[in-house]
């Protein structure tokens, strides 16, 4: 009888010391996609709910100025290459004539200098063409990692503005459960502590580990944000409600 009473008391004490929290499944890798350049959106390749892989195209911005610069650079490259071929032939011909004493050395030197100048100009034009190609990369926005587009704020024809989010990309594999703990209960939650949790909507229960403890942005609540890591099953997604028990 004493043993039964003792066990009952221990159970009551354990229950009284248990803490219950409501939490939310979150992605710990959520990115706001924006562009470096301003321009009208030409193409949009995804919608809300689309799954993308690293490097997939998300949207394009019109780059008429870049197209003009590219065409100009290519035109200069073609022009300098044509001039170089002409000067080179003329230079080689004058060298042969100079060896026979039919032309002055200064004429040969002048052609040689012209050829080297054209080489320098060609190198500059190729460098400008390469720079345009590098800049063009920023007019085609690509996914920095795999995930799901959870929000899309831009449509075709709208203006893309640097710094203004166009989409939200959520990594559904890097997820955690987030709860808020009062400062008076914080001593019961330590980094590395195992936590029991349940996600009722999909009838899933499991064990997680406290991965981080960060101060809440609202100092009036005197709470701390706790992030609990766990092995993600396929049926759990960011935004789901979770119940947490801390003994």
Residue, then its C-alpha position, 0 to 999 in steps of 0.5 A: x500500500x505504501x508503495x502504491x501511495x509513493x508511486x502516486x505521489x511521484x506521478x503527481x509531482x512529475x505531472x505538476x513539474x511538467x511544462x506544456x507549450x504550443x509551438x509551430x513548425x518552422x523552416x530554419x532556412x527561409x529566404x526572401x528572393x530579390x534582385x540587384x537590378x531594377x526593371x520590368x518582370x519579363x518572365x515568371x517561371x514559378x507559382x506559390x507551391x512550386x518546388x524548385x531545385x538549386x539553380x532553377x530559374x525563378x523570374x527574368x527582368x528586362x535588360x534592354x540596356x544590357x542587350x545594347x551594350x552586348x551588341x556594341x561590344x561584339x561589334x567592336x570585337x569584330x571591327x578590331x579583329x578585321x583591322x588586326x588582320x589587315x594591319x598584320x598582313x600589311x606589316x608582314x608585307x612591309x617587313x619583307x620589303x624592308x629586308x630588301x631595302x625597299x621601305x624605311x624602317x619607320x614604316x615597319x615600326x609604325x605598322x607594328x605599333x598599330x598592330x599592338x594598339x589594336x591588340x590592346x583595344x581588342x582585349x578591352x572590348x572582350x573584357x567589356x563583353x565579359x562584364x556584360x555577360x556577368x551583369x546579365x546573370x543578375x537579370x535572370x533570378x535563380x533559386x539559391x537552394x532547393x525548396x518551395x515557393x511559399x509566397x510570390x509578390x511579383x507578376x509579369x509586367x510589374x516593376x522589380x525593385x532592388x531590396x524589395x522581396x519578390x518571392x519567399x523560398x522555404x526549405x522544407x527539409x531544414x525545419x524545427x519546432x519553435x516555442x516561447x518560454x517564460x524566463x522563469x521556466x528557462x532553467x528547465x530548458x537547456x541546450x541539448x535537452x530531449x523534448x517530447x512533442x506531438x503534431x496532432x494534425x498528422x497524428x505524429x509524435x516524436x522526440x526532438x532536441x533543443x538546438x537554440x535559445x534566443x531572446x524574443x524580439x518583444x521584451x515586454x513578454x519576458x520570453x525566450x524563443x526556443x528552437x527544437x530540432x527533429x528528424x522530419x517525416x515526409x508528412x510534416x510541413x512548416x506552419x503546422x501546430x505542435x504540442x510540446x511537453x517538457x518534464 
